[in-house]
Amino acid sequence: MHEADKVFAGSIPENYDRHMVPLIFEAYAAETVRRAASFSPLAVLETAAGTGAVTRALAPRLSPGASYTVTDLNQPMLDYAASRQGPDSRITWRQADALKLPFEDAAFDLVCCQFGAMFFPDRPAAYREAKRVLKPGGHFLFSVWDRIEENIFADDVTNALATIFPHDPPRFLARTPHGYHDKVLIRSDLAAAGFSDVAIDTIAEQSRASSPRVPAVAYCQGTLLRNEIEAREAGRLASATDYAESVIADKHGRGEVAAKIQAHIIVASV
């Protein structure tokens, strides 16, 4: 993974939360929260929390006596997440690297991570850390996107940008968010970390938007794809977004649009 694929800063956190969260993350946040709440955890750690889509949904489902530690590698993302969360004395916000968690052994009943594992440069190391901080009987609940061809708007945008930049197509979406979808590899990485009880469910949802403009802006300006576009040619971000919009409109229509998204949800038990 490119080092630049980990730096969410500038205007990206706000655009990410405004556009990407409702487009693709909220549906899976609901499923993650449903599963998390079913474990009735009293001590929860969330890693790679991003702008807090899961945090906002899970906090109301936890018991009054629960503790909820929310972390992310990127302080700007964590700051934005905290700004969106109402006052809650159960929540502690902390910048932390999932590969080097600053917590004691066996401190949590549940570790959850929605769509963050794809960004970990050493996934078995991150999984070992999750296992280390889990209590006996605890659960590691996380999700990753399936291959890009099963996530239609992301694929549309990637193909559109390959037309604009044929000699050096921006491949962030395929390389990183959709680059860790092999279930055999996921199981192998978890086994290397010491997890033997693993369940993986592949779940399809619908990504819906009020217009083709929404997914075009979401992917081109609300993810690190923005940095790749701007690196190819200064001043091309707006026109690249416009072209991605036109491609989506030609394929899906110019009014409300909808397309398939698909992800794996994984539960590894201690």
HELIX and SHEET records of a PDB file:
HELIX    1   1 GLU A    3  LYS A    6  5                                   4    
HELIX    2   2 ILE A   12  ASN A   15  1                                   4    
HELIX    3   3 TYR A   16  PHE A   25  3                                  10    
HELIX    4   4 GLU A   26  SER A   38  1                                  13    
HELIX    5   5 ALA A   53  LEU A   58  1                                   6    
HELIX    6   6 ALA A   59  ARG A   61  5                                   3    
HELIX    7   7 GLN A   75  ARG A   84  1                                  10    
HELIX    8   8 ALA A  117  PHE A  119  5                                   3    
HELIX    9   9 ARG A  123  VAL A  133  1                                  11    
HELIX   10  10 ILE A  148  GLU A  150  5                                   3    
HELIX   11  11 ILE A  152  ILE A  164  1                                  13    
HELIX   12  12 PHE A  172  ARG A  175  1                                   4    
HELIX   13  13 LYS A  183  ALA A  192  1                                  10    
HELIX   14  14 ARG A  213  GLN A  221  1                                   9    
HELIX   15  15 LEU A  225  ARG A  232  1                                   8    
HELIX   16  16 LEU A  237  HIS A  252  1                                  16    
SHEET    1   A 7 ILE A  91  GLN A  95  0                                        
SHEET    2   A 7 SER A  67  ASP A  72  1                                        
SHEET    3   A 7 ALA A  43  GLU A  46  1                                        
SHEET    4   A 7 PHE A 108  GLN A 114  1                                        
SHEET    5   A 7 LEU A 134  TRP A 145  1                                        
SHEET    6   A 7 VAL A 257  SER A 269 -1                                        
SHEET    7   A 7 ASP A 197  ALA A 209 -1                                        
END                                                                             
